[in-house]
């Protein structure tokens, strides 16, 4: 009997805010919220971004210390909080877009008492001219600089960044301040916050879960697509020597792409179970999800934590993608709109006239278990993932060009949905979270995949969402953004439309698709499934089937019977109550990530080992190491 992988917790962080309890989703549909929903969403954002603190049973403004109510937060801070989220101008906490330094123009040296003369272009002039410089403007637009005295400086070639917007985490959110981050790269700080958010959303203490499961029947599958490339990771490792800085002992190990999984094992769970990190460009999250789903379906694991975390908003990464022609540049956006200044809130326009994608950052995590284990421990169930499909593109001319693999993955996902829920459900009660990057090439190729698949399966008007319009492209974490946004549909009833577009491009294949700017209101029960689609560089394609909580509970009833389901529904109340306690902490900004540094460290001598099992101190169940010969026909 094949296990059904069900989601018992989810969390993380992206440009819309915290993921647990649908906070980031609510930011996307903010115009459709009632007053209470809006107030709770904005209060959570205010504390997340450190504009408001919670002290002595009341909210206070961080700037003044004055008391403020939740309603006043909603009234007074609404616009600033909304402006500090989603795609927007890159803030100086990332880098200065007005003075982007990408190469050193000159190295100048003069001994004390000597004079030196040199010329500089406008963009090479420092913002603050040193007092001992005499500067003369020349007719050709350059400047003659004379310096009398000691000079030892590197003159940097700086300019305004050609790409000045990104889907950054909310302004003011500082994950490294919430725990002893010890010079961790930003990506790993996000990992600690995001994975903690998911684990605490479960509503059952990790120790209580761990006590009911053998240690080797747990797994963590997580990674990112390009590693940690900021100063504290591989970025500093590569550039520090050229800048006269030393390489630290942490930059090499903390730069690896598997570090999100390693951090969850070492500092959150203390897991000794399976671990793996699949990298598949933009499909990375779904690659890791596929490993988890297959493990649970086969009975190899009972619980898997799945995630991805990417922090690619650095000058070097942005310039790398820009020179590929992948990013939407400011001057191109101006040309599209016929204006002098780009609309930096609308840089990402999936399936419309567009000129490139917008970079984003995010960390998304889910806790996945078998249906049996979820019912055994009285867990909440937010949906299920019966299958994830991965296929490559075949032969290529350009490694970044699209191919045929995505036709296969999406068709397989549709076929599985139809097999489980029936043809009518697929045709009338399913929708898609598209990859939707906002590049001219993607709008043509992905729309053709979606449209042809819709025709093949008799779908007349398939609703299409594309959350990168709000969040930007968080690289390997993009599939996690799509999945966690989709869960909000079944709580609040809206599939976010593509709000940044005002038309569908002429070359988009949309005869059997429903693509629109306005949010699509379906209600919480009208959709049985969402198909998640990822198309990645190098031919990394993945499509996943995500089933609604209602459809999942129907499957549980068919398998376990109504009596067992009723008992489970009663048992899960405790988890729901504990999860709500966490939600109150998180909304007030008093929750802290799980981070157990040097906790219960074991090195080997503490174990009890026989030829049948290994017993580990601190773990209630032993690991069974007995094995049968799987190749009896070869013996």
N, C-alpha and C positions, 0 to 999 in steps of 0.2 A: 504494500500500500504506500503510495507516494505522499510524503508530507506536504502540506501547504505552508509556504513561508509567509508569515504574517508580521506586520509592523506593530511593535508594542511601545515604541518611543521614537521621537524625532526631535532634532534641535540643530542649532548652528547660528551662523551670523552671515549676513550679506549686506548689500547696499541699502536694503529696505529695513534692516534691523534684526532683532533676535527671531529665530525661527520657531522655537517651541510655542505652543498654544497659538500658533498661526499669526504671531505679531507681524512678521515680515509680509505675509500675505495680506493682512489688513491694510498695511501701508499702500499696497498696490491698488486696492479698491476703496481708498479712503473716502471718495466722494459718495459712496453708497452706504456708509456706516450710519447707524443711528447714534444718538448723542452719547449713550453709555459706551458703545463700542469704540467710538472715536476718542472719548475721554481716556479709556483704558489703554488704547494704543498709544496715544500721545504721552500719557504719564509714563508708560514703559520706555518710550524713546527719550523722554526728558531725563530719567535716571540713568539710562544706558549711556547717554552722552554727557553725563555729569553736569548738566545744567541745573538739575534739582537733586537734592539729597533727602534722605529720610532719617530723621533724628528725633529721638524721644517721642515716638508715636505721631510725628507730623512731618509733612513735606516742607522743605525750606529751599529758597533760591540759593544756589551755590555762590552767586556773585555778591549777595547782600546779607544772607543769613535770615532774611525775613520769611515768615510762614506763608505758605501758598497752598490752596486746596487743589484737588484734582480738577474741579471745574475751572478754576482760575488758570491752571496749567493749560487746559484745552483752549481757553479764551485768549490768554496773553502770549503763549509761546507757540501756538499752532503753526503760524507761517514760518517761523525760524526753524522749527523742528522738521517741517515738510521740506524746506529748502536744504536742510543738512543731510538729506537722504537721496537715494537713487542716483542716476547719472547727473553729474554736475562738474563745474571746473575743478581741476585737481588742486588740492589744498597744499599749503607749504609744509605740512607734516610729512607729506610724501616727497615732494621736491618743488623747487621754485620754477614754475612754468615760464616766468618772465625772464629768467636768467638761466637757461638750460646750458650746462657745460658738458660738452661731449668730446672735446679734444684740447690739448694744451698747445697754444700757438707759439709760445717762446719761453725760453729760460734765460733770465737776465741775471748778471752778477757784476757787482762793482765793489771794489775795496773802499774803505773809509777814506774820504778825501779826494777820490777820483770822480770825474764827471762822466756821464753816459748819456747818449742821445739815441732815441729810437722813434719810430712811427708806429701808430696803432690805427686800426680801423674802428669805426664807431662801436661795433659790437664787441670789440676787445676792451673798450674802456671800462675800468671798474666803476661800480655804482658810486663809491666814495673815493674821490681822488686824494691820494696821500698829500700831506702838507708840503713835502719837499719836492713835489713835481711842479715844473713850469710847463703849461700846456698851451700850444699855439694851434689854432685851427688852420688847416691847409685847404687850398681850393679844390682839391680832388676828393674831399670828404674825409681825408685822414687827419690824424692829429700828430703834431710833432711834440715829443715829450723830452724835456731836459731834466736830468736829476743830478744834483750836486751832493755827494755824500754816499753813505752806505746804502746799497741796494742788493737785495737777495730775494727774488720773487719769481713766481711762475704766473705769467699772464695767460688767463684762460679765454678761449674763444667761446663767448656766451651769446645766446640769442633767445628769442621767445620760442617755446616749443611749438612745432607745427601741429601737434595733437595736444589739446589742452583740456580734454574732458575724460572722465572715467567713472565707472561704477564703484566708488570707494565705500568702505564701511562708514557708518554715520559719523559726522564730525564730532569729535570729542570723545568717542569711544576708544578706550585704551586698554586692550586686554592684558597687556603686560603688567599693569598696576594692580590687577586683581589677585595675583599670586606671586610667588618668588620666581620670577621669570628668568633670572640669572643670564641675561644677555642672549635669550633665545631669539632666533629669527622671528619676524612678525608672523609668518605662516604657522609656526609652531605655537605661538601665543594664541592664535586663532583656533588652532586644533584643541588646545586645552579647554578653551571656553566653549567651543562648539560641541565637542564630544561630551563634556560635562553637562551641557544643556540637554542633550539627548538622553543621557543616562538618568538624569534627575526627573525628566518628563515621564519616565516609566511609572514612577510612583511606588516602586518597590526598591528597598535598599539593595545595593549590589551584593552585600554579604549574604542576604537572605536568598537571593537568586543563586549565588555561587554554591551555597550549601546544598542545593537540590540538584546539582548537576556535576558530573565528573569533569575534572579540570581540562581534560583533553577533548571534551565535546563542546568547547567554546572556541571561537575564532575571531580574529580581527582582520578584516580586509580593507585596507585604506592606503592612499598615496596621493600624490599630485602629479601634474603632467610635466613640470619643468624644474622641480626642486625648489630649494630656498635660495633665491638669487639676490637678496638684500645684503647689506653690509655685514650682518652677523652670520651669514651662510656662505654659499659659493661666490656670491658677488664680492664680498670682501676678500675671500681667498684669492681671487684672480686679479683684483686691481690694487690691493694694498701694497705689494712690492713696488709697483710703478709710482706710488704716491708717497713713498718714504715711510710707510707704516709696516708694522710687523704682522705676520699671520698669526692668529690666535689658535689655541688648541681646540677650540670649539667649531671654527668655521668649516673645517673639512668634514667632521662627522655629522654636524647638524645640517649640512647642505643636501644630503641624500634624499631622493624622492620617496623613500619608504619611511622617512621619519614620522609622518603622522600616525602610522600604525605602531611604530616602535614606542612613541610617546604614550599612546593609549595603553599599551601593554604595561609599560614600565612605571607610569606615574598615575594612572587612573584605576586600572582594573587589577593589576598584579597578575595578569593572565599568563598561564603556561601552556595554553592551547595553541591551535594552529594560527599562523600569521602569514599574510601574503600581501604583496603590493603590485597590482597590475597597472601599467602605464599605457594609455591608449589615446594620447592627445586629448581632444575635446570629449571623447567618450570614456575617459578614465573612471568616472564615478560608476557608470553602468558596467564597465568591465569588472570592477570590484564587486558590484551588486550581483553580477552573474555568478561569480565564484561562490558567493554566499548562498544564493538561491539554489544552485546545484548541490552544494553541501547539505543544505537542509532537506531538499527534496529526496536525496538519496539516503538520508538517515545518518550521514557521517557526522553532522553537528546538530546540536539542539538550539544553540544561540550564536549569532554572529553580529558583531558591531561592524557596520559598513560606513565608510566616509571618504571624503576628499577635502583637501584644503589647499587653496592657491592664493598667493599674494604677489601678483606679477606687476604691480604698478610701481616700477622703478624706471629711471631714465633709460637704462640700457635695454631692458626688455621692450619698453615702448618703442624705442628707436629701431630695435631689431624687427619687430612686426611692421613698423611703418615702412621701412625700406623694402619689405616684401610686397608692399602695396596692399596690406591687409587692413590697416586702420583707417578710419574716417578722419581725414585731415581738415583743419579749420577752413582753409581756402576752398576745398572741394565742397564743403557744406554751404559756404557762401555762394558758390557758383550754382549749386542745386536750387537754392532759394532766391537767388538774385538779390542778395543783400550784402552789406559790408561787414556785418558782425554776425558770427554764427550763433544759432540757438543751441547752446550747449546742454540743454535738457532733452533735445531731440536728435542727438547724434546717431542713435541706433534706430533704424527704420526697417525692420524685417518685412520683406515682400512688397516694399514700396520702392520708389526711386531712391537709391542710396549710393554710398561710395565707400563703404568699409565698416568693419565692426568696431565696437567700443570696448576697451578693456574693462574688466571688472575683477573684484576680489571677493572671496567667500570661503566659508568652511561649513560643510553640511554633513550631517550624521543621522543614521537611523539604527535602531536596535531591532533585529529580525530574529524570529524564533519559529520553530515548528508549531503548527496549530495545536498539537497535543500538549507541548510544554507551556504554551501561552495559557491554555485552559487549566493546566495543572497548578500554575502559580497564581492564577487569578489576575492575569494581566489585562490591560486595556488592549483593544485591537483597532488600529486606525486605517487598516486596509491590508491588502496582501499583494504579493508579487509572484505569480505562478510561473513566470518565464522571462528570461532575458536572452536575446539572440545577438550574436556577433559574427560579422562576415567582412572579409577584406575586399578590395576593389579589383583584384587581378592586375594584369599588366598596366603600366603607366608610362606616360611620357614625362610628366612633371610629378614629383612626389606629393605636391600639395593639391594637385588637380583631383576633382571628384571622379568616381567610377561607378561600378554597378553593385557594390556590396550592400548599399542601403536599401535597394529594391528587395533584396533577399531578406534582410532583417525585419523590415516593416511588414512584408507579406507573411512571414512566419508568425509575427506577433498578432496580426489580424486573424490568422488561422487558429491560433491557440485561443484567442478571445472567443471566436465563434464556437469552437469545440466545447468550451467550458460553459458559456452563457447563452449560446444559441445565435442564430443568424440575425434575428430581429434586434437583439440587444446590440450586436456589433453595428448594425446599420443605423439604428435610431437612438442608441443610448451610449455611444462612445464618442470621445473627442481626442485631440492630439495636442501634446505640448511639443511643438516643433523645435528643431535646433535653431532655426531663425537667426542667423548671425548678423544680418544686415549688410552682406556683401552682394554686389551685383551677380556674382557667380552663384552664390547660395540660393538667391531668390528664384533663380531659374531651375537649378538642378534639384533642390529639395522640393520645390512645388511640383515638379514633374513626378518625383517619387511619390509624393502624397496623393497627387491627383490620379495617377495611373493605378495606384493601389486602391483608392476609393472606387474607381470604375470597376476594377477586377472583382471587388467584393460587394458590389451593388449599393454603395453608399452615395447618396445623392448630394448631400450638403454637409460635409464633415467639418465640425467646428475646429478651428485651429488657433491655438495660443502660441505666444513667443515671448517669454519673460525677459529675454535679453534686451528688449525695448526699454525696460525699466532698470535692469540690474547690470547691464553690460555682460561681457563674455568672461566668466570666471574660469576659463580654461578647463582643466580637468574636473572642476567642481560643478560645471554647468548642468550636468544631468541631475545632480543633487538639488540645485535650484529649481529645476523643472519638477522633480518628484515632490519636494516639500511644498511648493506652491500649489500643486495639484491636490494635495490633501485638504487645502482650504476650501476647495470647491464643495466638498461634502459636509463641511461645517457651516458655510455661509452662503453657498448657492451660486457663486459667480465664477465663470471662467474669465480671467482677465483678458480683455481685448488688447489690440496692439495700439495703444493710445497715442503713440508718437507719429502715426501715419495719417495722411489725409486722402490717400488713394492707393489702389493696388497698381503696381507697375504693369505696363502693357505686355511684358514678356513673361509674366508669372502665369503658370498653368493653374487655373482656379475654377474650371467648369464644375467640378464636384466638391469644391471646398467652400467653407464659410470663413472668410477672413475679414475682420472689421476692426475699426478703431474702438468702438464702444464695448464695454464689458458685456458679456453674454450671461443673462440671468436664466438659470435652469432650475433653481431650487436645489435642495440638498439631496433629493432622491432620484432625480431624473436621469443622472448619468451613472452607469454601472462600471465604466472603465475609462481610464486615460492611457493612451499609448505615448510613451516617452521616446523621443527620437534624437539621436546624436550622430553627427557626421564629422569625423575628425581628420586633421592633416595626416597624410601618409596612408589613407585608406582604412582608417579605424572607424567602423560603423557599428552602432548598437541600437537596438530597439527593445523596450521593456513593456510589459503589460502590468498595469497597476489597477487592482480591483477596489471598488468602493467598500466602506465598512458594511453597508447593507448587503451587497453581493457576497462579501466574505462571510457574514453571519449566516446567510442562507446555505452556503457550502458547509459551514460547521454543523448546521442543523441536519443536513443530509447525511453527513458522516457520523456524527456523534449522537444524534437524536435530540429532540426538543427538551427532554428532561435534563440532559447534561448541559445543554446550552443555557437553560434557565438557571441552573446551579452556578455556572461560570459567571453569568451576568450579575448574580448576587455577590459572588466572591470578588468581582473586580471593583466593587464600590470602594473598598479599602484603598486600592491603588489610585482610583480617581481622586479620593480625598487627599491622599498624601501628595499627589501630583499638584493639586490645587494649592496646597500649602507652599510648594516650591514656586508656583506661579506668583503667589503674593510676594514672596521674597524677591523674586526676579523683577517683578514690576516696581518694587520699592528700591531696587538697586542694592539690596543688602545680601543677596546670594553671592557666594564665592565659588569659583570652579573647584572641582575635585583635583587635588594635586598632592600626591603622596610621595614625596621625595625621601629616599632612604628608608622606606617603610617596609618592615618585615622582609628584609633582604636575605635570600637564601643562596648558598653557594655549593651545596652538594652533601657535605657530611651530615646535614640535618635530616636527610631523607632516609626512609626505611624501604629497602629494596629486596624483593624476592623474585623468583622466576615467574610469579603470577601477577604481582601488582607492585606499584610504587605508592607509598603513602607520604604525603607532603604536609608538614606542620602548617596549620592555618586553613587547610582545605578539608571540608567535611568528608568528601568522598575520595577514595583512592583511584588511581589510574590502573585500569585493567590492561595488562600488556600481553595477555594470552592471545595466540593467533592460530587460526586453522590454515591449512595449506589450501590456497585458492586454486592451485593447479593440480588437483588430484588426477586429472586425465593425462597429465604429463609425467606423473610419478611412476 
